[in-house]
């Protein structure tokens, strides 16, 4: 566990102005002890120093509040020689199951992809044909120009940090502009390091870089946080693979969190209709 210098009131106001000027008045009221405010200032606002353990506990508590998401989305795939954008609906349950329904320009169904506990399926509605296993991996690479490891990366699209429970912080500091805590952690389960950027005001994750053998394996950004109930949800998530020069960007629209999702959602049949 490492200690990071906390924010002074001046630091806090400066960070809010840089990050989100529209929240300046709200934080000013918090610091002034205005009785009209309905929210209490987070405990770390008053600390001279906070530990990396405190930050990780906040991240862990938030992650435990998010179990699933169902949302319309605009997903963009960018590579060295291509750029494609699709209208989709995404359903993600836990860190093991995802369903992606993709639509064409005029709303026609183009395909349904599911991955459930590592087992992948793809339904081509036009042909009524169902693909599975390695055929799906090859098909997605051909259609999208890229592929991801859902066993590791699925958490990213739930606003979570992959392998979070296996990370041990070794270094931490406050950024030079005092808007972020920067934590360098070691992955105890797998080789490699993880560099995390945590918003100094909200303690929400904003960036992550995974480094293996001195090279950046992938980079993540969580942006455009908005409240959904009592949960801060990133409406724009970007996953980059620098070595492959590939990027996946998901922009959520009207997401619903923690709704009831049947496990049958992630089991396709050749006659499945796309809703």
N, C-alpha and C positions, 0 to 999 in steps of 0.2 A: 504494500500500500504506500502511495506517495502523497505528499501534500502539495496543493496548488494555492497560490496567493488568491485570496478572494477579491471580490469587486467592492470598491468604495462606492458611495452614493454617486460621486462624480463619474466613476467608471461606468456604473450601471446606466446612468442617463445618456452618456456618450455612446454606449453600446446599442441602446434602444434607438437612438437617433440614426445611427448608421444602418442598423438592421431593419427597423420598422418605424419610421417617423410617426405613423399614425397612432402608435402605442405610447408615444412620449407623455401625453397628458395622463394616461392611465397610470403609468409608473410614477409620475410626479405625485399623483394623488396617494399612491401607496406609500411612498417615502414620507409624504407629509402627514400621514396618519389620518387622512380624510375619512370621516365616519360614514360618508355616503357610499364608499366602495364596498361592494358585496364580496370581493375576493380578498383573501389574506395574502400578503407577500410571502413567497417561498422562503423557508428557513435560511437558505444559503445567502440571501440578500444581506443578512446581518453578520455573516461570518468573516473574520479576518483571513482565515484560511479554510479551505475545504479539502477533504481527502479524495483520492481517486476512488476509494471504496464507497464514499457517499455518492459520487457521481454514478458509479456503476449500480448502486442500489436504486437510484432514481430511474435509470434506464431499465433495470430488471422489473421494477414495479410497473412501469408503463407497458413493457412488452407483455406482461401477464394480463393486461387488460384487453389485448387485441388477439382474438381467436380466429376471425375470419373477415373477409371483405367480399362484397358483391358490387360491381360497378360497371357503368359504361366507361369506355376508355378510347383514347386515340393513341395507338402504339406506333412508334417510328423506329425503323431499323436502318442504320447507316453503316456503310462499309467503304472500302477504298474505291469501289467502282459502282456503288449503288446507293439508293436511298428510297425506301418504301414506307408508306404510312397506311395504316388500316384502322377502320372502325371496328371495335370489338366489345364484347362483354367479358369481364373477368370474374371468376369465382375462385377464391383461394380459401382453403380451410386448413388451419394449422400450418405446419412446415412440411407437409407430405402430399397435399392434394391441390391440384389446380385444374380448372377448365377454362378454355379460351374459345369463344365462338367468334368467328371472323366474318365480316359482311363486305360485300362489294359496293361499288359506287351508287347503285340504285337500291341498296338494302338487301340484295340477294345473298343467300347463305353461301359462303365460299369454303368453309371447313370448320370442323370442331376438333380441338385437341384436348386431350386429358393426360395428366400424369398423376398417378396415385401410388404412393409408396414405391416410386421408382419404375412402375409399369406404365408404359406410354401407349396411347392409342390415337389414331387420327381418322376421322370420318370425312370422306369426300361425298357431300350430299348429291352432287350432280351425277356421280356414278353409282351412288349407293354402296360404295366400297369402304370397308373398314381395314385399316392398316394397324399393325402392332409391332412392338419390339424394335429391332434395328431398322426395319423398313421406315418407321416413323422418323427416326433420327436422320436418315438419309433424305427423306422427303422434305423435312423442315429445312435442312441445309440447302436443298435445291430451291425451295420456295422463298425462303427468307434470307438466304445468304449467310446465316449465322446459326449458332446453337448455344445453349447454356446448360449447365449442370443444375437441374432443379433440386437435387438433394442438398446442394450448398446454397444456391442463389435464390430459392423460393422465398426465404425469410426476408430478403431485401425488399420484395414487393409487398410485404406486410409492414414495412417500416422498421424491421428488426435488423440486428447485426448478426451475420452468420458466425456460428461457433462461439457466440458470446459467452456461454457458460465455461468455455475452456481458455478464455483470455486472462492473462495476468499482466497488469500494468507495471512497466519497468521505469518509465519516465513520464513526466507530465509538466505542463507549463501553460501559462496564460499567453495568448497570442499578442503580438506587438501592438495591435489596435484594441486589445482588451475586449474583443467581441466573442472569442472562442477559447475553450479549454482544448488543448491538444495533448492527446494521450498516445503514447507508444506502448503497445502491448505485445506479448509473446503468446502464440497459440500453443497451448500445452498438448493438444491432441494431434496437431499436424505441424510440420515444419513451417516456419514463416513468421512474419511480423504483421501487425495491423496498426495503422495510424488512424486515430479517430479524431474528428473535429466535432466538439460539442458546443452548442450555443450557450454562451456564458449567462444569459438571462433566463432562458427557459429550460436549460439542460437537456434539450432535444438533440438527437444526432443529426448532423448536417452533411458530413462527408466521411468517407472511409476509403482507405487505400490498403490493399493486401499486397505485401511484398514477399517474394520468395526468391532465394538465391540472389538477392540484390536487385531483382527486377520487379517492376510493378505488374502484378498479375491481373488485377482489376481494380477499378475505381468506382465509387458510388456517391451519388448526391441525392439527398432528400430535401425537397424544396416546397415552397408554397404551402406551409402548414396552415390548416384551418381547423377550428373546433368542430367535432362531430360528437354531440353530447358532451361528455367530460374528457374526451380523448383528442389530443392534437394529432391530426392526420396529414401526412405529406401528399399533396395532390399532384406533385410532379416528382417522378423518380427516374434517375438516369444511372445506367450500368454501362461502364466502358471497359473494353479490353484493349489496352494500348498496343501490345505486341501484334495483335490481329488487326488493329485499326478499325474496330467495330464498336458500335454503340447501340444500345437499346434504351429507348426513352418512352415512358408510360405517363400519360396525362389522364388522371382520373376525372370523371364527371359524375356527380351525384352518388358518391359511394355510400353503401350501407355497411355498418360494422356489426359483427357478432350476431347476425341473423341466423335463424335455424336453416341448416343446409343438409339435405339428405345425402348419405353416402352414395346413393344411386346416381347422383349427379355426375359422378366421376366414373361411371360404367357405361360404355357406349355399346349400342347394337347397330347393325347395318341399316335398320329402318328408323333410327333416331331422327326426330325432326329438330330443327334449330329454332329455338324460341327467341 
